[in-house]
Amino acid sequence: MKPTREELPSVSSAMEDWTPQEILRWAAETYGPKLAMATAFGAEGCAIIAMLSEITRDVYLFNLDTGYQFPETLETRQRLMDKYGLPVHLVGAEQSVEAMEAEHGGPIYDKNPDLCCHIRKVVPLAGAIKGYEAWISAIRRDQTPARANQPIVGWDKKFELVKVNPLANWTKKDVWNFILKNDVPYNPLHDQGYPSIGCWPCTRAIGAGDDDRAGRWAGTAKTECGLHILNNAAGKEKELVKL
Ligand code: SF4
């Protein structure tokens, strides 16, 4: 039975010691074809796709095809689809990269990355998940301090649907153990110093001791693309991107 919005915190608490597969099975059984997942084929997303392939064929998987993704990322999509037979749809922005750059006098990922992410990620995501009741995210609590308070299941106020974080309690080591043990296809850029991979203009390789997302929008105050509303340490909601 689908929990009400008010019941979600207690449902989430009850799942604290569940495995990611158990959480995904619950999500698939609870929301059926109304379950979606956006993926940029990070290590966590690849692991979740492999898990889902043994749980459901109904989930709507999609990638926000910004027009600025690495070729290696798109090749990873193909390898995952070939291995698991689950389609991962490409969802693009209404405006092509060429049209957007012409309108703004050139690329805006350096001058105004929030607007760029809004046009190429946030608006297409809002359209893609319209009509769905729940979406799966690959967030881990140990990725950044800002992600540390994410529930396993919660209400996503920004997009108005249930958000499921099956890997909330997993570590990076857990993810890579799963990938290597199960021979899950992953982005080869991970082996070249890129633990977190987004669009090529906004992703850098990182150094030893940096946190995994330090290479995203490096040298700017931006840390998130606007897809996730996160909770700060005081439990207050904090939207890290102003749209
Ligand atoms: S990550 Fe960079 S290139 Fe990609 S949509 Fe955001 S600002 Fe634009």
Residues whose N, C-alpha, C, O or C-beta is under 5 A from the ligand:
A	BS01	SF4	T66 Y68 Y109 P113 C116 C117 R120 G198 C199 P201 C202
